[in-house]
Amino acid sequence: MKNTHRRVIVLSTLITVLTLTSALLLALAPAPLSADASSSLFAIDAPQTMEAIFQTDSPVRTARWRYVYVHHSRTTSGNAMSLAKNPDGLGDHFVIGNGDGCMDGEIQVGQRWNKQLSAAPPAGASDIDPDCISICLVGDFDRSVPTPTQLRRLQQLTTALQGRLRINGKNVLLIDQANNVAGAGRYFPTTVFRGQLLP
């Protein structure tokens, strides 16, 4: 009788511990990719992780892309899914998170990049060059600065694109326009960022 009681206690304790561990692992798991993100690079410092952005469904052609365009979302939070406001999905090729909506520095790769399609212009812009790669940083940089991790990941992403696609530093575009999604925002550190680009 004593052994049976002990076995029941051990078995119920084991089931309880396994259940709690499973619940904890589910709670700590990263959010699933949004419907409009084909892949995601978490905030890791190793620049070689950028090689993953060139593993797309449609082959990346060097001569196809001539510009990189950087703008902010003018939202305090967001990710590829929440920023996809039109029926065609996310207008940008890449979204870099600020820790609210997706991880700080997480690079979400949109379907337009995965399929090598042109970007759609953000609100406040009438058009965008079809040869332009669009990067959106989550945040309102008319009110605050990007996170250090966002800036580091933006620099890594931009220089990886420049290096592979032979995009000149002067073809990395930031619009100096306050209170507009098409701009980089008043507090975006343009001079520092430009100093980190490839020539």
SULCOR-V58553 format. One record per run of one state. SS is the DSSP state (2 for helix, 1 for strand, 0 for the rest). FROM is the first residue (numbers start at 1). TO is the last residue. If there is no record, write none. Layout:
# SULCOR-V58553
((SS & FROM & TO) (SS & FROM & TO))
This chain:
# SULCOR-V58553
((0 & 1 & 1) (2 & 2 & 28) (0 & 29 & 36) (1 & 37 & 41) (0 & 42 & 46) (2 & 47 & 54) (0 & 55 & 61) (2 & 62 & 64) (0 & 65 & 66) (1 & 67 & 72) (0 & 73 & 79) (2 & 80 & 83) (0 & 84 & 85) (1 & 86 & 86) (0 & 87 & 88) (1 & 89 & 89) (0 & 90 & 93) (1 & 94 & 96) (0 & 97 & 106) (1 & 107 & 110) (2 & 111 & 114) (0 & 115 & 131) (1 & 132 & 137) (0 & 138 & 147) (2 & 148 & 165) (0 & 166 & 168) (2 & 169 & 171) (1 & 172 & 174) (0 & 175 & 189) (2 & 190 & 195) (0 & 196 & 199))
